[in-house]
């Protein structure tokens, strides 16, 4: 293809583009699952993990979220830990 301005010949590589909100391909049990983790403005990373690992990551995240919500509820409602001894 040639440049419309300078008429110089150039090569254009064609890559498959995916829409940003398009659903990800669901693989079989043995294939990897793409994940993205991080905070938007601070940084993030993408990786491919097994389905078993993806499930473990989800359970760990949800468990941590549950602990945090319980902690916040205890503060809001004034629940104090029992005294020892």
Secondary structure per residue as TSV (DSSP state, phi and psi in degrees):
chain	resnum	aa	ss	phi	psi
A	1	X	-	360.0	148.1
A	2	X	B	-112.9	149.4
A	3	X	-	-68.2	133.0
A	4	X	T	-68.1	-21.8
A	5	X	T	-87.4	-54.7
A	6	X	T	-103.6	-5.4
A	7	X	-	65.9	13.4
A	8	X	-	-76.1	138.9
A	9	X	B	-73.6	140.5
A	10	X	-	-145.0	155.4
A	11	X	-	-100.6	137.5
A	12	X	-	-119.3	124.0
A	13	X	-	-88.5	136.7
A	14	X	-	-105.2	123.9
A	15	X	-	-121.2	148.7
A	16	X	-	-68.8	127.2
A	17	X	-	-105.1	142.8
A	18	X	-	-119.9	137.6
A	19	X	-	-63.3	143.7
A	20	X	T	-58.9	-34.8
A	21	X	T	-102.4	11.6
A	22	X	S	-69.8	142.7
A	23	X	-	-66.0	144.7
A	24	X	-	-76.2	153.3
A	25	X	-	-69.5	133.8
A	26	X	-	-89.4	118.5
A	27	X	-	-91.9	172.6
A	28	X	-	-76.4	177.5
A	29	X	T	-60.1	-30.1
A	30	X	T	-86.5	-14.4
A	31	X	S	-83.3	162.2
A	32	X	-	-78.7	156.5
A	33	X	E	-114.4	123.3
A	34	X	E	-74.2	134.4
A	35	X	E	-130.2	154.5
A	36	X	E	-132.5	127.6
A	37	X	E	-130.9	147.3
A	38	X	E	142.0	-174.6
A	39	X	E	-113.0	131.1
A	40	X	T	-50.4	-52.7
A	41	X	T	-85.0	-20.3
A	42	X	T	-89.8	-44.6
A	43	X	E	157.5	160.6
A	44	X	E	-156.2	169.7
A	45	X	E	-144.5	156.1
A	46	X	E	-118.4	144.0
A	47	X	E	-149.4	165.5
A	48	X	E	-117.2	124.7
A	49	X	E	-127.4	167.2
A	50	X	-	-72.4	162.4
A	51	X	H	-61.4	-38.1
A	52	X	H	-62.7	-44.5
A	53	X	H	-66.4	-39.3
A	54	X	H	-61.7	-40.3
A	55	X	H	-64.5	-41.1
A	56	X	H	-64.9	-40.1
A	57	X	H	-62.9	-41.6
A	58	X	H	-65.1	-43.1
A	59	X	H	-65.9	-38.8
A	60	X	H	-63.6	-44.3
A	61	X	H	-62.6	-47.7
A	62	X	H	-65.0	-37.7
A	63	X	H	-63.6	-43.4
A	64	X	H	-63.2	-39.6
A	65	X	H	-63.6	-41.2
A	66	X	H	-63.4	-42.7
A	67	X	H	-63.2	-43.6
A	68	X	H	-62.7	-44.0
A	69	X	H	-64.3	-37.8
A	70	X	H	-65.1	-43.0
A	71	X	H	-61.1	-45.2
A	72	X	H	-64.4	-41.3
A	73	X	H	-62.4	-39.4
A	74	X	H	-63.7	-39.0
A	75	X	H	-67.3	-46.4
A	76	X	H	-62.6	-43.6
A	77	X	H	-90.2	2.2
A	78	X	T	71.1	28.4
A	79	X	-	-75.6	126.5
A	80	X	-	-108.8	146.3
A	81	X	-	-67.1	151.1
A	82	X	-	-65.3	148.9
A	83	X	-	-77.9	142.9
A	84	X	-	-95.7	147.6
A	85	X	-	82.5	360.0
